[in-house]
């Protein structure tokens, strides 16, 4: 390309020289030629020199050529300038919305900070991420998504103060920056609230109401920090914190958020290393027959025995596992250990296992569980899978296919945390549950709260009428146990019967109760491996397909 420009420049220079020479020759010969021509036309003696006349005509031709070349060059310069302007525009803006792009807003925010410091002001940087925007694309298509993005860009621009910066960073993420008085932070909060309100207003496209909300993270420029990069990173951290708090809100950045993020990233790294090392292990919580006090089985709970931090609660690591996609591998790893543990216990004891809502979105979940049963030799009829009511809202049809496949293998299904959702009865009709587990919030308040007592009594009546076993979670004292028994509840679990135990502690309890068979499970009692695996695959293909 550079060689082309050089060749064009040389040609243009040569053309210019020729035109200049032609103009000089025209000036020197034009007077003589015109004088001779006038004399000849008047009939007087003499005439023009033929050579001089030819030179004159050549001069005119060269001047016309130069003029045309000049015009072409002017057009070419204009086209080049327009092309360069278009290229620059593409380099600095988002083609869909016309807003600044990520690279440009970083550069311009630096200039904005310099201008603010000269005025003894500060810069607020807002990071906006649309909530549930993916649903718009999935349900209505990407054209509808593009329409939403354009409207949102226009609405943000209408709220911001003058001399602002506004950018679409990519996807459904926007950013803006503006100067403000650090002694009046309420001005920034007012703008953030206005942004939340205006974005939440429905967008009507072809008769369809498209609705999105936004989560906003706010950071304030700190000269002691590491410049604009830190300003943007802090706003991003605050935005994700706003999402964690429930979305459709704004959140100011503070230092504790960054510390939490660093801790979380550290935990994520350790988790990825800890899963294959077997650091995540099963613990067992007793499940009791309230009428007889007999141990009927255990709920398997996951614990992290970190080599660096000791025992870590699932409340800390389960959300990280779900967000990062590790929950599937983690769950299957602990399930395998649990099946290996429990297959040597008394055959009357069952194992209940919680399944994450994220796992219920995996169409091959049933096959994976059955594969573990086959590989470990644990009987399917001793396994109970617990699913929460809230997890059914994502994809009920897929949950139905998974449940049907598990039921076909003899696995029991329990509905966990019953009473906390919005369509419990509909779910009881849609899925063949074997057990209902009353949410612990109702159980722990049953002695003080008449409404909780009434709910527990109603759930027990519902279970009786449907022929479904009811289990109460969260029993912490004898008074609660007695009250549940009087209400007709027959199964229970909770810390009143002991805290969750490691496998070694569990084996000690089982040994005391003579629930550890002297002989391993006979081969004849094991499931037919080939038949179970083949049936599971066939069921899964039928239900998913």
Buried (B, 14 or more C-beta within 10 A) or exposed (E): EEEEEEEEEEEBEEBBEBBEEBBEBBEEBBEBBEEBBEBEEEEEEEEBBEEEBEBBEBBEEBBEBBEEBBEEBEEEEEEEEEEEEEEEEEEBBBEEBBBBBBEBBBEBBBEBBEEBBEEEBBBBBBBBBBBEBEEBBEEBEEEBBBBBBBBBBEBBBEBBEEEBBBBBBEEBBBBBBBBBEBEEBEBBBEBBBBBBEBBBEEBEBEEEEBBBBBBBBBBBBEEEBEBBEBBBBBBBBBBBBBBEEEBBBBBBBEEEBBEEBEEBEEBBEBBEEBBEEEBBBBBBBBBBEBEEEEBBBBBBBBBBBBEEEEEBEBEEBBEBBBEEEBBBBBBBBBBBBBBBBBBBBBBEBBBBBBBBBBBBBBBBBBBBBBBBBBEBBBBBEBBBBBBBBEBBEEBBEBBBBBBBBBBBBBBBBBBBBBBBBEEBEEBBEBBEBBBBBBBBBBBBBBEEEEEBBEBBBEBBEBBEEEEBBBBBBBBBEEEBBEBBBEBBBBBBBBEBBBEBBBBEBBBEBBEEEEBBEEEEBEEEEBBEEEEBBEBBBEBBEEBBE
